[in-house]
Amino acid sequence: MILFPAIDLKDGACVRLEQGDMTRATVFHRDPAAQAQAFEALGFEYLHVVDLDGAFAGKPVNVAAVERIIEATKIPLQLGGGIRNIATIESWLDKGITRVIIGTAAVRDPALVTKAASLYSARVAVALDARDGMVAVAGWAETSELSAFDIAKRFEDVGVAALIHTDISRDGLLAGLNLDAAIALAEAITGMLTASIADVAALLQPCAKKLAGAIAGRALYDGRLDPTEALRLIRKARAAT
């Protein structure tokens, strides 16, 4: 399993939202590149970055901040937010992003995901950001008529590198992972699922073996998730397999 520390960008700063509400943002670092370097120094192997302003605007907004993160770190980085066409995907991959995350376009333009996965094998992920089981789009401001399961099944065989599930109702509230929902979704698809979490130990249980990764956000920033201990548990679990 890989543990991804989350860097969510709003107005160039590193923030955490509550339930995806842009009016309920807490700033944790004014220099996202410095925050990324700190995560890398702790031993994290991969970064999860979201351009929140881009998700609402439908196009990249925090480009300069993302570029500084790329320049400041050596570990891989996956990026979501405002990625709605091939040109944007190509631009980010050319800049050094390891993997792009497609959210809104996975609902509104599924052909884009299929084409991107074909062109850029192992470099495209799909976000399953769900509110009461239904996928939300446009920065989580709108709820679609498709469930996380619908989207997961739509793309499980087209070659996407990962499916990333977030329970919006719990996001940023330190409410913990909706483990049952994440496991049920993981068991229903042939691919591997990454989930947003605050409890690494829970994800290392045998019942959660199909969860390939975990994204840590507010719990990590608030100090309620000890990164050293979390990474130790993950290394221990890997050594045992």
C-alpha positions as a printed Julia matrix, in Angstrom:
241×3 Matrix{Float64}:
   0.0     0.0     0.0
   1.13    3.56   -0.72
   0.28    6.44    1.62
  -0.25    9.71   -0.25
  -0.08   12.98    1.72
  -2.57   15.44    0.25
  -1.65   18.95   -0.87
  -4.81   20.84   -1.81
  -4.18   24.2    -3.46
  -6.38   27.27   -3.07
  -5.15   30.75   -3.98
  -1.6    29.37   -4.12
  -1.67   28.06   -0.54
  -1.89   24.57    0.93
  -5.34   24.17    2.53
  -7.85   21.62    3.7
 -11.56   22.02    3.09
 -14.46   20.62    5.07
 -16.7    18.44    2.87
 -15.31   20.16   -0.22
 -16.74   23.56    0.77
 -14.45   26.33   -0.5
 -15.82   28.7     2.17
 -14.65   26.33    4.91
 -10.93   26.28    4.15
  -8.11   26.11    6.67
  -4.69   27.26    5.47
  -1.93   24.94    6.68
   1.03   26.26    4.69
   1.54   29.34    2.52
   4.36   27.6     0.6
   3.12   24.33   -0.94
   6.58   23.5    -2.28
   8.04   23.67    1.22
   5.21   21.45    2.46
   5.92   18.96   -0.31
   9.61   18.92    0.62
   8.67   18.27    4.25
   6.53   15.29    3.23
   9.35   13.94    1.07
  11.82   14.3     3.97
   9.49   12.27    6.2
   9.76    9.36    3.8
   6.56    9.6     1.77
   6.94    7.99   -1.65
   4.23    9.79   -3.62
   2.35   13.1    -3.43
  -1.35   13.71   -4.06
  -2.0    17.28   -5.25
  -5.33   18.88   -6.13
  -5.83   22.27   -7.79
  -9.05   23.19   -5.98
  -9.51   26.46   -7.85
  -8.94   24.55  -11.09
 -11.65   22.05  -10.2
 -14.18   24.88   -9.98
 -12.85   26.83  -12.96
 -12.64   23.77  -15.23
  -9.03   24.55  -16.13
  -5.68   24.73  -14.29
  -5.37   27.71  -11.96
  -2.61   27.0    -9.44
  -0.07   26.23  -12.15
   2.81   28.15  -10.58
   2.36   26.39   -7.23
   2.31   22.97   -8.87
   5.4    23.79  -10.92
   7.26   24.8    -7.76
   6.32   21.49   -6.13
   7.62   19.58   -9.15
  10.89   21.51   -9.04
  11.31   21.13   -5.28
  10.78   17.37   -4.97
  12.01   14.16   -6.54
   9.17   11.77   -5.65
   6.25   11.08   -8.03
   3.23   13.36   -7.98
  -0.38   12.73   -9.0
  -2.5    15.78   -9.79
  -6.2    16.47  -10.12
  -8.37   19.55  -10.55
  -9.45   21.22  -13.79
  -8.17   18.46  -16.06
 -10.84   18.32  -18.75
  -9.08   17.74  -22.1
  -6.12   16.02  -23.76
  -4.16   19.26  -24.14
  -4.22   19.83  -20.37
  -3.22   16.22  -19.72
  -0.3    16.46  -22.13
   0.81   19.77  -20.66
   0.94   18.42  -17.11
   2.67   15.2   -18.1
   5.25   17.2   -20.04
   5.87   19.35  -16.96
   6.74   16.29  -14.9
   3.46   15.14  -13.35
   3.58   11.36  -12.97
  -0.16   10.75  -13.06
  -3.17   12.95  -13.8
  -6.51   12.48  -12.08
  -9.7    12.96  -14.09
 -12.86   13.68  -12.12
 -15.59   15.81  -13.69
 -14.68   14.74  -17.23
 -15.04   11.09  -16.22
 -18.75   11.83  -15.8
 -19.29   14.36  -18.58
 -16.8    13.16  -21.19
 -16.02    9.46  -20.62
 -14.4     9.19  -24.06
 -11.65   11.47  -22.76
 -10.71    8.96  -20.08
 -10.65    6.1   -22.57
  -8.51    8.07  -25.01
  -6.14    9.34  -22.33
  -5.68    5.88  -20.82
  -4.87    4.55  -24.28
  -2.36    7.29  -25.03
  -0.72    7.43  -21.61
  -0.72    3.96  -20.11
  -0.37    3.91  -16.31
  -0.47    7.72  -16.1
  -4.22    8.35  -15.83
  -6.41    7.91  -12.74
 -10.13    8.48  -12.22
 -11.58   10.24   -9.17
 -14.69    8.74   -7.56
 -15.7    11.62   -5.3
 -19.03   10.54   -3.88
 -21.72   12.2    -1.8
 -24.2     9.61   -0.47
 -22.79    7.22   -3.04
 -23.34    9.53   -6.02
 -20.37   11.07   -7.83
 -19.95   14.84   -7.45
 -18.41   17.05  -10.15
 -17.25   20.64  -10.75
 -15.25   20.86   -7.55
 -17.92   18.82   -5.75
 -20.4    21.66   -6.28
 -22.78   19.47   -8.31
 -23.93   15.9    -7.8
 -24.35   13.68  -10.84
 -26.85   10.88  -11.37
 -24.07    8.29  -11.5
 -22.84    6.31   -8.52
 -19.21    5.65   -7.66
 -19.87    2.04   -8.63
 -21.2     3.13  -12.06
 -18.07    5.14  -12.81
 -15.75    2.47  -11.47
 -17.32   -0.21  -13.66
 -17.27    2.12  -16.67
 -13.5     2.48  -16.54
 -12.19   -0.67  -14.88
 -11.16   -2.24  -18.2
  -9.89    0.74  -20.19
  -6.4     0.86  -18.72
  -6.6     3.56  -16.05
  -3.81    3.35  -13.48
  -6.0     3.88  -10.43
  -9.47    4.64   -9.14
  -9.46    7.11   -6.25
 -12.46    7.13   -3.91
 -13.4     9.94   -1.53
 -16.46   10.04    0.73
 -17.26   13.77    0.57
 -19.48   13.69    3.65
 -16.43   12.75    5.76
 -13.73   14.67    3.93
 -11.82   17.11    6.11
 -13.89   16.36    9.23
 -11.56   13.8    10.84
 -14.5    11.4    10.73
 -12.37    8.53    9.49
 -12.75    6.32    6.47
 -16.07    4.85    5.38
 -14.24    1.53    5.3
 -17.24   -0.62    4.47
 -18.1     1.46    1.41
 -14.49    1.53    0.21
 -14.07   -2.22    0.61
 -17.39   -2.93   -1.1
 -16.37   -0.8    -4.06
 -12.91   -2.36   -4.2
 -14.37   -5.86   -4.16
 -16.81   -5.0    -6.97
 -14.13   -4.03   -9.49
 -11.19   -5.82  -11.04
  -8.73   -2.94  -10.53
  -7.19   -1.56   -7.37
  -8.7     1.32   -5.4
  -7.13    4.2    -3.47
  -9.19    5.71   -0.66
  -9.08    8.9     1.4
  -8.34    7.96    5.01
  -7.29    8.97    8.5
  -6.62    5.48    9.9
  -3.77    3.53    8.3
  -4.12    0.58   10.66
  -7.68    0.0     9.46
  -6.52   -0.18    5.86
  -3.92   -2.8     6.67
  -6.53   -5.29    7.81
  -6.88   -8.4     5.61
 -10.4    -7.35    4.62
  -8.97   -4.21    2.99
  -6.32   -5.98    0.9
  -7.75   -4.65   -2.38
  -7.17   -1.06   -1.31
  -3.87   -0.24   -3.0
  -3.35    3.18   -1.51
  -4.54    5.75    0.99
  -4.7     9.55    0.9
  -4.13   11.37    4.19
  -5.28   14.95    4.59
  -6.42   16.92    7.63
  -5.5    14.17   10.11
  -1.91   14.44    8.89
  -1.83   18.24    9.14
  -3.51   18.29   12.54
  -1.04   15.78   13.92
  -3.68   13.15   14.59
  -1.99   10.83   12.15
   1.66   10.24   13.02
   3.45   10.01    9.64
   6.45    8.14   11.06
   4.28    5.49   12.68
   1.97    5.24    9.68
   4.88    4.67    7.3
   6.4     2.16    9.74
   3.16    0.16    9.75
   3.07    0.18    5.96
   6.68   -0.98    5.67
   6.02   -3.72    8.19
   2.96   -4.89    6.26
   4.94   -4.95    3.0
   7.73   -6.99    4.58
   5.21   -9.54    5.79
   3.81  -10.23    2.33
